[in-house]
Amino acid sequence: MAKLLAYKRATQQVVTLDTVQPAITVVGTSLPLADITSALPGRSQNLVSTFLGDPYLLYRTTLNEIRLAKYVAGVWTNSVGFGVVTTGSGALTPIGLVVVQDVLVALYALSGSAGIDGLIAKQSTDGATWSLPVSLLNPVLYQPGTTNGGHVMSWRNAVWITGVAGIAYYDPVGDVFGAAFDTGSDADIADQKVTFGAFASYSDDLYYLLPTTSVLQTPKLYKLDSAWSVAIPVAVPAWTKVVVSIASAGPLFVGPDNGVYSLFTNKAGALTAWFSGNNETKVVTFVSTTTGLTASDVTTATLDLTVRSLVNAGWSLMSDDRRRTNERQTIVCRDIAASPQKIHVLTWDGASPATLDETFASLDLILTNDERGDFRIFTDLLPGAFITAFTQPFPGRVQLNYTVRDSLSRPVDVFGEYSLDKQTWLPMTQGDGDSGATAIVSTPVGSPYFYYWDAFQDLVDDYDYIDVRMIVRVSGP
């Protein structure tokens, strides 16, 4: 059972969405300074994240400030180390919280200022001490307006961000942004429609789905150059338009609270675009062939008439990937056209028709949209494990230092897992001489351990990027 984190702007409360028996539960105290207007865009994503076992929220206040709050023992408290971000002119918008290796990255934007606007990042390795802000400025006056704030995603140790000037990335190791925004091979990745799109990894490549605001234009799919790395980035334009036909749902309606597109790899292994326009909702899948990607409109086979008739809705993927071989992908809809607004919760296996599990009336949430569900899950009374460091004592052996935390101090079992493509998670072969994997002692504040991964047994080649994680369960049958 996963409790995925979200934010209820109207009541200034972080909530969880239970994906197995759909229910909304308030987490801790409210944030009385949080903005309840569209200056904190309802279509924002990934403002809530779990880092080193603790939930964090990046938000905007009614005073046009950016703050970071941490949840401890039922109370949300503003981070002293992060501070209060203010501006003399213009509007501040939170963009997202992203975990990259052992770093928490906070991203926000300044727009409509008297000077040059841009994207801004701060980072922390412990959640308490934060770096000085760094920014990506546009020499042609980056002025996105207060609706700035699109999808963010970690890929190849960089954080990918959309803004009205194009696609940007932030390198946490170098603590720098890329030199310029990328508008793609056709220069169409520009203006506010960009911030309604979505990133996804598929077959070890990164893709971006660009929405359309024109009645005559269908959505576009872009692929990042496969040779791109944060150490040697490919020159702009590194994003190339994919020649593929995508069904249209009608033009996107642009506004701070309107719906976003979703792009993800489904459980059947196909890249999937799930999006709405002012005509209907569409589901389109892409698969690799010898000649490139081919697209299939699977809307009728996937959605019943009620769901595919939704217009101008927002879609987010909430992934409970801690379930190992029984991963559950939950697709959450912000039904903005409904009055009052609604939240629809669906599950889908990538092949059968999607199931509408629950509809919450009179509800709107700022959702998470992430392929790594373990960074967006609230553990609460469930045990949690998080990696604090990793080293390679000798070739073929990787040491993962991790902390186990359980509020009830129960004995737990741990499982090391790795992924080469961000979708499929495989069990690590455990080496000898580590802290063990069964009946490990836990504490509410956290107990440190280490795990030896015998990577020589699991990997047949050298890899530039591998995702790793520790899964924890209460010991026993």
C-alpha positions as CSV (number, residue, x, y, z in Angstrom):
1,M,0.0,0.0,0.0
2,A,1.5,3.3,-1.0
3,K,0.7,6.7,0.4
4,L,1.7,9.1,-2.4
5,L,2.3,12.7,-1.4
6,A,0.4,15.6,-2.9
7,Y,-0.6,19.2,-1.8
8,K,-4.0,20.6,-1.2
9,R,-3.5,24.3,-2.0
10,A,-7.0,25.4,-0.9
11,T,-6.5,24.3,2.7
12,Q,-2.7,24.8,2.8
13,Q,-2.2,21.1,3.7
14,V,0.0,18.3,2.5
15,V,-2.0,15.1,1.9
16,T,-1.5,11.5,0.9
17,L,-3.3,9.6,-1.7
18,D,-3.7,5.9,-0.9
19,T,-3.5,4.1,-4.3
20,V,-4.8,0.7,-3.1
21,Q,-7.9,1.8,-1.3
22,P,-8.2,5.3,-2.7
23,A,-8.4,7.8,0.2
24,I,-7.1,11.3,0.9
25,T,-5.5,11.8,4.3
26,V,-4.1,15.0,5.7
27,V,-0.4,14.9,6.8
28,G,0.4,17.0,9.8
29,T,-0.3,20.7,10.4
30,S,-1.3,23.3,7.8
31,L,1.0,26.0,6.4
32,P,-0.8,29.3,7.2
33,L,1.5,31.4,5.1
34,A,1.1,29.3,1.9
35,D,-0.5,31.0,-1.1
36,I,-4.0,29.7,-2.0
37,T,-4.3,31.6,-5.3
38,S,-3.1,30.6,-8.8
39,A,0.1,32.5,-8.2
40,L,1.0,29.1,-6.8
41,P,-0.1,27.3,-10.0
42,G,-2.4,24.3,-9.4
43,R,-0.7,22.6,-12.4
44,S,2.6,22.7,-10.6
45,Q,4.2,19.2,-10.0
46,N,6.7,17.6,-7.7
47,L,6.7,20.2,-5.0
48,V,6.6,17.5,-2.3
49,S,9.5,15.0,-1.9
50,T,10.9,12.5,0.5
51,F,14.6,12.9,1.2
52,L,16.6,10.9,3.7
53,G,13.4,9.6,5.1
54,D,11.7,12.9,5.7
55,P,9.0,14.7,3.6
56,Y,9.7,18.2,2.3
57,L,7.4,20.8,0.6
58,L,8.6,23.7,-1.6
59,Y,5.9,26.4,-1.7
60,R,5.1,30.0,-2.3
61,T,3.7,32.3,0.4
62,T,1.1,35.0,0.2
63,L,4.0,37.5,0.5
64,N,5.6,36.3,-2.8
65,E,8.3,34.3,-1.0
66,I,9.7,30.8,-1.6
67,R,10.0,28.6,1.5
68,L,10.8,25.0,2.2
69,A,9.0,23.1,5.0
70,K,10.0,19.8,6.6
71,Y,7.7,17.4,8.3
72,V,8.7,16.1,11.7
73,A,6.5,14.4,14.3
74,G,3.2,15.7,12.9
75,V,4.4,19.3,12.3
76,W,5.5,21.1,9.2
77,T,8.3,23.6,10.0
78,N,10.0,26.0,7.7
79,S,13.6,25.2,7.1
80,V,16.0,27.8,8.6
81,G,18.9,26.6,6.5
82,F,16.9,27.1,3.2
83,G,15.8,30.5,4.3
84,V,13.2,32.8,2.9
85,V,13.6,33.7,-0.8
86,T,12.3,37.2,-1.6
87,T,12.5,39.5,-4.6
88,G,12.3,43.3,-5.0
89,S,10.1,43.0,-8.1
90,G,8.5,40.2,-10.1
91,A,6.9,37.0,-9.1
92,L,8.4,33.9,-7.6
93,T,7.1,30.4,-8.5
94,P,8.2,27.1,-7.0
95,I,9.1,24.6,-9.8
96,G,10.0,21.4,-8.0
97,L,12.0,19.3,-5.5
98,V,14.1,16.5,-7.1
99,V,16.4,13.9,-5.5
100,V,19.6,13.3,-7.6
101,Q,21.9,10.7,-6.0
102,D,22.4,12.0,-2.5
103,V,21.3,15.6,-3.2
104,L,18.0,17.3,-2.8
105,V,17.5,20.0,-5.4
106,A,15.0,22.9,-5.0
107,L,14.1,24.8,-8.2
108,Y,12.1,28.0,-8.5
109,A,11.6,30.8,-11.0
110,L,11.6,34.6,-11.0
111,S,9.4,36.2,-13.6
112,G,8.1,39.7,-14.5
113,S,10.9,41.4,-12.7
114,A,12.5,44.7,-13.4
115,G,15.7,42.9,-14.4
116,I,16.5,39.7,-16.1
117,D,14.4,36.7,-15.0
118,G,15.4,33.1,-14.9
119,L,15.4,29.7,-13.2
120,I,17.1,29.3,-9.9
121,A,18.4,26.3,-8.0
122,K,19.6,25.5,-4.5
123,Q,20.8,22.1,-3.2
124,S,21.4,20.2,0.1
125,T,23.0,17.0,1.1
126,D,21.4,16.8,4.5
127,G,18.1,18.8,4.1
128,A,19.3,21.4,6.7
129,T,22.3,23.2,5.1
130,W,21.7,24.7,1.7
131,S,23.9,26.1,-1.0
132,L,23.7,29.6,-2.3
133,P,21.3,30.0,-5.2
134,V,22.5,29.7,-8.8
135,S,20.5,30.8,-11.8
136,L,20.1,30.5,-15.6
137,L,19.4,33.8,-17.1
138,N,18.3,34.6,-20.6
139,P,19.9,37.5,-22.4
140,V,16.7,38.3,-24.2
141,L,14.8,38.9,-21.0
142,Y,13.3,35.7,-19.9
143,Q,9.8,36.8,-19.0
144,P,7.5,33.8,-18.5
145,G,4.8,35.4,-16.4
146,T,3.5,33.9,-13.2
147,T,2.3,30.7,-14.9
148,N,5.9,29.5,-15.2
149,G,6.5,26.1,-13.7
150,G,6.5,22.8,-15.7
151,H,7.5,19.2,-15.3
152,V,10.9,18.4,-13.7
153,M,12.8,15.1,-13.9
154,S,16.1,13.6,-12.9
155,W,17.9,11.8,-15.7
156,R,21.6,11.0,-16.1
157,N,22.4,12.9,-12.9
158,A,20.9,16.2,-14.2
159,V,17.6,17.8,-13.4
160,W,15.6,18.6,-16.5
161,I,13.2,21.6,-16.4
162,T,10.8,23.3,-18.8
163,G,10.3,27.1,-19.1
164,V,8.8,29.3,-21.8
165,A,12.2,29.8,-23.3
166,G,12.7,26.1,-23.9
167,I,14.2,23.1,-22.1
168,A,17.0,23.6,-19.5
169,Y,19.0,21.4,-17.2
170,Y,20.7,21.8,-13.9
171,D,23.9,19.9,-12.9
172,P,24.0,19.3,-9.1
173,V,27.6,18.2,-9.1
174,G,28.9,21.3,-10.8
175,D,26.1,23.4,-9.2
176,V,25.5,25.0,-12.6
177,F,22.7,25.2,-15.3
178,G,23.4,24.4,-18.9
179,A,24.5,27.4,-20.9
180,A,21.3,27.9,-22.8
181,F,17.6,26.9,-23.3
182,D,17.0,24.4,-26.0
183,T,14.1,25.0,-28.4
184,G,14.5,21.8,-30.3
185,S,15.4,20.9,-33.9
186,D,12.4,22.8,-35.2
187,A,12.6,25.7,-32.7
188,D,9.1,25.1,-31.5
189,I,9.8,24.3,-27.9
190,A,8.9,27.8,-26.8
191,D,6.2,29.9,-25.1
192,Q,3.9,28.9,-22.3
193,K,2.8,25.6,-23.9
194,V,6.2,24.2,-23.0
195,T,5.4,24.3,-19.3
196,F,2.4,22.0,-19.8
197,G,4.6,19.2,-21.3
198,A,6.3,16.2,-19.7
199,F,9.6,14.2,-19.7
200,A,10.0,10.5,-19.6
201,S,12.8,7.9,-20.0
202,Y,12.3,5.1,-22.5
203,S,14.9,2.5,-23.7
204,D,17.6,4.5,-22.0
205,D,16.7,7.7,-23.8
206,L,15.0,10.9,-22.6
207,Y,11.9,12.1,-24.4
208,Y,9.7,15.2,-24.1
209,L,6.1,15.6,-25.1
210,L,5.2,19.1,-26.3
211,P,1.6,20.2,-26.1
212,T,-0.2,22.1,-28.8
213,T,-2.2,25.4,-28.6
214,S,-3.2,25.4,-32.2
215,V,-6.3,23.6,-33.4
216,L,-4.4,22.4,-36.5
217,Q,-1.3,21.3,-34.7
218,T,-0.9,17.9,-33.0
219,P,1.4,17.3,-30.0
220,K,5.0,16.7,-30.8
221,L,7.5,14.3,-29.4
222,Y,11.2,15.1,-29.0
223,K,14.2,12.9,-28.1
224,L,17.4,14.1,-26.5
225,D,20.6,13.1,-28.3
226,S,21.6,9.7,-27.0
227,A,25.2,10.8,-26.6
228,W,24.3,13.5,-24.1
229,S,26.0,13.4,-20.7
230,V,26.3,16.0,-18.0
231,A,30.0,15.8,-18.4
232,I,29.9,16.3,-22.2
233,P,26.6,17.9,-23.1
234,V,25.6,17.9,-26.7
235,A,25.3,21.4,-28.2
236,V,21.9,23.0,-28.7
237,P,19.7,21.9,-30.3
238,A,20.3,18.5,-28.5
239,W,16.5,17.8,-28.8
240,T,15.3,16.4,-32.1
241,K,11.7,16.2,-33.2
242,V,10.6,12.6,-33.7
243,V,8.8,12.0,-37.0
244,V,5.7,10.2,-35.7
245,S,2.0,10.9,-36.0
246,I,0.2,11.7,-32.7
247,A,-3.6,11.9,-32.4
248,S,-4.9,15.3,-31.3
249,A,-7.2,15.9,-28.4
250,G,-7.8,19.5,-29.4
251,P,-5.8,22.6,-28.5
252,L,-4.4,23.0,-25.0
253,F,-6.0,25.8,-22.9
254,V,-3.2,27.7,-21.3
255,G,-3.5,29.0,-17.7
256,P,-1.9,28.7,-14.3
257,D,-4.4,26.1,-13.1
258,N,-5.1,24.2,-16.3
259,G,-4.1,20.6,-17.0
260,V,-0.7,19.2,-18.0
261,Y,0.2,16.4,-20.3
262,S,1.8,13.2,-19.0
263,L,4.5,11.0,-20.6
264,F,5.7,7.7,-19.1
265,T,6.7,4.1,-19.8
266,N,3.8,1.9,-19.0
267,K,3.9,-1.5,-17.3
268,A,3.8,-3.2,-20.7
269,G,7.0,-1.4,-21.7
270,A,5.5,1.2,-24.2
271,L,6.2,4.9,-24.0
272,T,2.8,6.5,-23.4
273,A,1.4,9.9,-23.9
274,W,-1.8,10.7,-21.8
275,F,-3.2,14.1,-22.4
276,S,-6.4,16.2,-22.8
277,G,-7.4,19.1,-25.0
278,N,-10.6,21.1,-25.3
279,N,-12.2,18.2,-27.3
280,E,-11.4,15.0,-25.4
281,T,-8.7,12.9,-23.7
282,K,-6.2,10.8,-25.6
283,V,-3.9,7.9,-24.8
284,V,-1.2,7.2,-27.4
285,T,1.5,4.5,-27.1
286,F,4.9,4.4,-28.9
287,V,7.1,1.4,-29.5
288,S,10.5,1.1,-31.0
289,T,10.9,-0.6,-34.4
290,T,13.9,-0.9,-36.8
291,T,12.9,2.3,-38.5
292,G,12.1,4.3,-35.3
293,L,9.1,4.9,-33.1
294,T,5.6,4.0,-34.2
295,A,2.5,5.5,-32.5
296,S,-0.9,3.9,-31.8
297,D,-4.0,5.7,-30.6
298,V,-5.3,3.3,-27.9
299,T,-7.8,5.7,-26.4
300,T,-10.9,3.7,-27.2
301,A,-9.4,0.4,-26.0
302,T,-8.1,2.0,-22.8
303,L,-10.7,4.5,-21.6
304,D,-14.4,4.3,-21.2
305,L,-16.5,7.1,-22.7
306,T,-16.7,9.0,-19.3
307,V,-13.0,9.3,-19.0
308,R,-12.1,9.9,-22.7
309,S,-14.8,12.7,-22.8
310,L,-12.9,14.7,-20.1
311,V,-11.6,18.0,-21.5
312,N,-8.8,20.3,-20.5
313,A,-7.9,17.9,-17.7
314,G,-4.5,17.5,-16.1
315,W,-2.8,14.1,-15.8
316,S,0.0,12.8,-13.5
317,L,1.7,9.5,-13.0
318,M,2.1,8.3,-9.4
319,S,4.2,5.2,-9.3
320,D,4.4,2.8,-6.4
321,D,7.6,1.1,-7.6
322,R,8.4,-0.2,-4.1
323,R,6.1,-3.2,-4.8
324,R,9.0,-4.8,-6.8
325,T,7.5,-7.3,-9.3
326,N,4.0,-6.0,-8.7
327,E,4.5,-2.3,-9.4
328,R,1.3,-0.3,-9.4
329,Q,1.0,2.6,-11.8
330,T,-1.7,5.1,-10.8
331,I,-2.8,7.8,-13.2
332,V,-4.4,10.7,-11.4
333,C,-6.6,13.3,-13.2
334,R,-7.3,16.9,-12.2
335,D,-10.7,17.4,-13.7
336,I,-10.5,21.1,-13.9
337,A,-13.5,21.6,-16.2
338,A,-15.8,20.0,-13.6
339,S,-17.7,22.3,-11.2
340,P,-16.7,21.9,-8.5
341,Q,-13.4,20.4,-9.6
342,K,-12.7,16.7,-9.1
343,I,-9.8,14.2,-8.8
344,H,-10.1,10.9,-10.6
345,V,-7.9,8.0,-9.7
346,L,-7.2,5.3,-12.3
347,T,-5.0,2.2,-12.5
348,W,-3.7,0.7,-15.7
349,D,-1.5,-2.3,-16.6
350,G,-0.6,-0.9,-20.0
351,A,-2.6,-3.5,-21.9
352,S,-6.1,-4.0,-20.5
353,P,-8.7,-1.1,-20.2
354,A,-7.9,1.3,-17.4
355,T,-9.9,1.1,-14.2
356,L,-11.5,4.2,-12.7
357,D,-11.0,3.4,-9.0
358,E,-12.3,6.5,-7.3
359,T,-13.5,10.0,-7.9
360,F,-13.1,12.7,-5.2
361,A,-15.6,15.5,-5.7
362,S,-14.9,19.1,-4.7
363,L,-11.1,18.5,-4.6
364,D,-8.1,19.8,-6.4
365,L,-4.5,18.8,-5.7
366,I,-1.0,19.8,-6.7
367,L,0.3,16.4,-7.7
368,T,3.5,14.6,-8.1
369,N,4.6,13.1,-11.4
370,D,7.6,10.9,-11.1
371,E,8.9,7.6,-12.3
372,R,10.7,7.1,-9.0
373,G,7.8,6.6,-6.6
374,D,10.1,6.1,-3.6
375,F,10.9,9.8,-3.6
376,R,7.2,10.7,-3.5
377,I,5.9,8.3,-0.8
378,F,5.0,9.0,2.8
379,T,6.1,6.1,5.0
380,D,4.7,7.3,8.3
381,L,4.1,4.0,10.3
382,L,5.7,1.9,7.6
383,P,9.5,1.3,7.9
384,G,11.7,3.3,5.5
385,A,15.2,2.9,4.2
386,F,17.3,5.5,2.4
387,I,20.8,5.4,0.9
388,T,23.3,7.9,2.5
389,A,26.5,7.1,0.5
390,F,28.0,4.6,-1.8
391,T,31.6,3.6,-2.5
392,Q,33.4,0.9,-4.5
393,P,35.9,-0.9,-2.1
394,F,37.3,-2.9,-5.1
395,P,36.2,-3.7,-8.7
396,G,32.8,-5.5,-8.8
397,R,31.8,-4.7,-5.3
398,V,29.7,-1.7,-4.3
399,Q,29.1,-0.6,-0.7
400,L,25.7,1.1,-0.1
401,N,25.5,2.9,3.2
402,Y,21.9,3.3,4.3
403,T,19.7,4.2,7.2
404,V,16.7,2.2,8.4
405,R,13.9,4.0,10.3
406,D,10.7,2.6,11.8
407,S,8.5,4.5,14.3
408,L,7.7,1.2,16.1
409,S,11.3,-0.1,16.2
410,R,10.3,-3.4,14.5
411,P,12.9,-5.8,13.0
412,V,13.0,-5.4,9.3
413,D,14.4,-7.1,6.1
414,V,16.1,-5.1,3.4
415,F,16.5,-5.7,-0.3
416,G,18.9,-4.0,-2.6
417,E,17.7,-3.3,-6.2
418,Y,19.1,-1.7,-9.3
419,S,17.7,-0.5,-12.6
420,L,19.4,0.2,-15.9
421,D,16.5,1.9,-17.6
422,K,14.5,3.5,-14.7
423,Q,11.6,1.1,-15.4
424,T,12.7,-2.4,-14.6
425,W,14.1,-3.0,-11.1
426,L,16.2,-6.1,-10.5
427,P,17.4,-7.7,-7.2
428,M,21.0,-7.1,-6.3
429,T,23.2,-10.1,-5.5
430,Q,24.3,-9.6,-1.9
431,G,28.0,-9.9,-1.1
432,D,29.3,-11.3,2.2
433,G,30.5,-9.3,5.2
434,D,27.9,-6.6,5.3
435,S,25.2,-5.8,7.9
436,G,23.0,-8.6,6.7
437,A,19.5,-8.4,5.2
438,T,17.1,-10.0,7.6
439,A,15.8,-9.1,11.1
440,I,17.7,-5.8,11.1
441,V,17.2,-3.6,14.2
442,S,15.4,-0.3,13.5
443,T,14.7,2.8,15.6
444,P,12.5,5.8,15.2
445,V,15.4,8.2,14.6
446,G,17.2,5.8,12.2
447,S,19.9,3.2,12.4
448,P,22.9,3.1,10.0
449,Y,23.9,0.0,8.1
450,F,25.8,-1.0,4.9
451,Y,25.0,-3.4,2.1
452,Y,27.5,-5.1,-0.2
453,W,26.3,-5.4,-3.8
454,D,28.2,-8.0,-5.8
455,A,27.8,-6.1,-9.0
456,F,30.2,-8.4,-10.8
457,Q,27.6,-11.1,-10.6
458,D,24.7,-8.9,-11.9
459,L,26.3,-6.7,-14.6
460,V,27.7,-8.0,-17.9
461,D,29.1,-4.6,-19.0
462,D,30.2,-1.2,-17.8
463,Y,27.4,1.3,-17.4
464,D,27.6,5.1,-17.2
465,Y,24.3,5.3,-15.2
466,I,22.6,2.9,-12.8
467,D,19.7,3.7,-10.4
468,V,19.9,1.9,-7.0
469,R,17.6,1.8,-4.0
470,M,17.0,-0.1,-0.8
471,I,13.6,-1.7,-0.2
472,V,12.6,-2.4,3.4
473,R,9.8,-4.6,4.8
474,V,8.8,-5.6,8.4
475,S,10.4,-9.0,9.2
476,G,8.2,-12.1,9.3
477,P,5.9,-14.0,6.9
